[in-house]
Amino acid sequence: MIPKNRNCGVLLWKTLVCGNCQRAKEAKKMCLKCEISMCVQHLQAHLTTPVLLQTHPLTEPTALGAATKCPQHGKLLEYFCLDDMVCVCVSCAIEDQHRLHNMKTFSTAHKELMEKLTTEHQALQSKTEEDNTSLEKWEKVKREEPSMCAVRLVEAVNNLRDVSLTSVQSSVSARMVSIRTSKSRLQRGPPLKLARLQLCPVPVKMLR
């Protein structure tokens, strides 16, 4: 559909018709190579012939024919430059500034660009999911930090208590061993010097 004219603000429309039909039939596609709009019947050859499929790009029917031609060479825009992301004609592709660029037909360029966009979209989705997972882990750690600090504090207090208790127990055990040793010595009898004095017949006073 293209605008025909304007009358008192009312936009009237005109339907593009097939260029091959004697009777006006609505055009469904336009061949950029043939520069003609075609109805469903006359479009079949372009849809079923392999050569035409590869070399005759189809587009939506439009009356703006100039938009499908190269402004520099006046030829049909048949290729797409992936380096500059622009439509070019055959002269641009083989003679001018695009001759060393990555050139594709419209259908191939569309397929490759869609595949690239799909891959980038999937990579972006994967990166977003990874970032969300990392954020959730970080938030979980932040939420658990106070309780973890409390647990560490309790563990430290318990460890300190155990160390102090062990030290006290060791000290008490050593003291008990010392007391038992002293008691055992006392139970064996009086000192040797006192025993000798007790066996001597001479009075202790005379020895002094």
VOGU-3710 file (C-alpha; in Angstrom, 3 decimals, decimal comma):
1> mipknrncgv> 0,000/0,000/0,000  1,314/3,477/-0,861  -0,185/6,921/-0,358  -1,941/8,206/-3,498  -2,795/11,763/-2,521  -4,104/13,872/0,288  -7,496/15,566/0,095  -8,704/17,756/2,962  -6,555/15,855/5,405  -7,893/12,464/4,292
11> llwktlvcgn> -5,180/10,011/3,239  -6,200/7,886/0,266  -4,300/4,671/-0,482  -3,508/2,833/-3,669  -2,691/-0,872/-3,856  0,323/-1,836/-5,956  -0,661/-4,252/-8,706  1,164/-7,012/-10,545  3,161/-5,734/-13,494  2,597/-8,953/-15,485
21> cqrakeakkm> -1,190/-9,191/-15,223  -3,531/-7,669/-17,785  -6,142/-7,347/-15,083  -5,141/-5,536/-11,961  -4,112/-8,017/-9,284  -2,581/-7,085/-5,980  1,209/-7,460/-5,909  2,654/-9,594/-3,117  6,380/-9,158/-3,747  8,721/-7,028/-5,805
31> clkceismcv> 11,828/-8,369/-7,578  14,721/-5,960/-7,219  16,460/-7,491/-10,228  13,476/-7,380/-12,569  12,222/-4,136/-11,021  8,642/-5,392/-11,152  5,923/-6,190/-8,653  4,251/-9,591/-8,946  1,083/-11,298/-7,791  1,045/-14,766/-6,238
41> qhlqahlttp> 0,719/-16,481/-9,639  3,595/-14,696/-11,362  5,721/-14,911/-8,219  5,941/-18,707/-8,383  8,826/-18,744/-10,871  10,940/-16,630/-8,535  10,090/-18,912/-5,610  10,713/-22,263/-7,311  13,633/-21,622/-9,673  16,976/-22,061/-7,832
51> vllqthplte> 18,819/-19,527/-10,011  16,148/-16,884/-9,471  16,089/-17,579/-5,754  19,823/-16,891/-5,532  20,134/-13,960/-7,922  16,759/-12,185/-7,790  16,168/-10,718/-4,325  12,531/-10,156/-3,374  11,151/-7,446/-1,159  7,836/-5,956/-0,127
61> ptalgaatkc> 6,114/-4,166/-3,032  6,795/-0,438/-3,052  6,460/2,438/-5,476  9,638/4,033/-4,202  11,804/2,488/-6,895  14,576/5,029/-6,430  15,155/3,718/-2,942  16,218/0,367/-4,422  18,874/1,898/-6,690  22,399/3,036/-5,930
71> pqhgklleyf> 22,480/6,863/-5,804  26,037/6,827/-7,191  25,726/4,349/-10,077  21,977/4,198/-10,634  22,027/0,389/-10,460  19,934/-1,944/-8,331  21,060/-2,478/-4,764  21,706/-6,226/-4,820  24,274/-6,782/-2,074  24,826/-5,943/1,551
81> clddmvcvcv> 28,228/-4,847/2,867  28,690/-6,417/6,313  31,710/-4,211/7,029  29,866/-0,914/6,523  26,337/-2,296/7,080  24,950/-0,703/3,899  23,237/-1,885/0,718  25,373/-1,619/-2,419  25,100/-2,258/-6,139  27,356/-4,520/-8,187
91> scaiedqhrl> 29,597/-1,586/-9,205  30,118/-0,626/-5,559  30,932/-4,251/-4,756  33,590/-4,836/-7,432  34,939/-1,394/-8,323  34,621/1,195/-5,577  35,307/1,431/-1,850  33,484/-1,819/-1,011  35,434/-4,099/-3,357  37,580/-5,620/-0,560
101> hnmktfstah> 34,753/-5,786/1,973  32,651/-8,704/3,136  29,787/-8,701/0,627  26,683/-10,874/0,865  23,371/-11,176/-0,892  20,424/-9,809/1,049  19,134/-13,249/2,035  22,568/-14,488/3,160  23,302/-11,262/5,020  19,923/-11,435/6,734
111> kelmekltte> 20,569/-15,040/7,794  24,070/-14,304/9,110  22,969/-11,171/10,953  20,073/-13,025/12,563  22,413/-15,824/13,654  24,837/-13,251/15,066  22,060/-11,446/16,914  20,749/-14,747/18,280  24,218/-15,727/19,506  24,778/-12,329/21,102
121> hqalqsktee> 21,330/-12,453/22,691  22,017/-15,908/24,149  25,421/-14,768/25,434  23,816/-11,714/27,008  21,146/-13,877/28,628  23,806/-16,248/29,975  25,859/-13,326/31,323  22,748/-11,845/32,930  21,932/-15,167/34,596  25,517/-15,478/35,874
131> dntslekwek> 25,406/-11,927/37,240  22,070/-12,617/38,935  23,466/-15,807/40,490  26,550/-13,951/41,742  24,353/-11,190/43,147  22,144/-13,705/44,952  25,223/-15,396/46,469  26,622/-12,039/47,584  23,301/-11,052/49,156  23,125/-14,422/50,929
141> vkreepsmca> 26,644/-13,977/52,328  25,771/-10,480/53,521  22,625/-11,771/55,212  24,525/-14,592/56,919  27,515/-12,468/58,009  26,087/-11,411/61,428  25,160/-14,981/62,379  28,526/-16,255/61,144  30,317/-13,644/63,260  28,262/-14,700/66,288
151> vrlveavnnl> 29,154/-18,351/65,682  32,856/-17,490/65,410  32,662/-15,458/68,618  31,030/-18,336/70,503  33,655/-20,730/69,138  36,454/-18,385/70,236  34,993/-18,085/73,752  34,596/-21,851/73,999  38,167/-22,403/72,811  39,477/-19,875/75,353
161> rdvsltsvqs> 37,476/-21,547/78,114  38,808/-24,960/77,119  42,390/-23,667/77,110  41,960/-22,040/80,535  40,323/-25,159/81,966  43,099/-27,354/80,605  45,728/-25,050/82,124  44,013/-25,085/85,514  43,607/-28,846/85,414  47,291/-29,276/84,558
171> svsarmvsir> 48,302/-26,987/87,424  46,055/-28,810/89,877  47,336/-32,183/88,698  50,949/-31,081/89,138  50,178/-29,763/92,610  48,473/-33,000/93,588  51,458/-35,014/92,383  53,766/-32,829/94,473  51,567/-33,262/97,550  51,416/-37,031/97,105
181> tsksrlqrgp> 55,197/-37,204/96,732  55,758/-35,201/99,912  53,212/-37,268/101,797  54,852/-40,480/100,629  58,242/-39,330/101,876  56,845/-38,406/105,256  55,156/-41,785/105,586  58,442/-43,666/105,004  59,904/-42,545/108,368  61,924/-39,743/110,109
191> plklarlqlc> 64,920/-38,220/108,428  68,187/-40,188/108,501  69,995/-37,730/110,822  67,203/-37,910/113,384  67,260/-41,714/113,239  71,010/-41,799/113,958  70,623/-39,480/116,892  67,962/-41,715/118,323  70,333/-44,730/118,137  73,289/-42,922/119,823
201> pvpvkmlr> 73,602/-43,672/123,661  75,136/-40,299/124,381  72,592/-37,723/125,484  71,750/-35,153/122,979  72,629/-32,355/125,376  76,266/-33,528/125,636  76,591/-33,514/121,890  75,657/-29,904/121,906
//
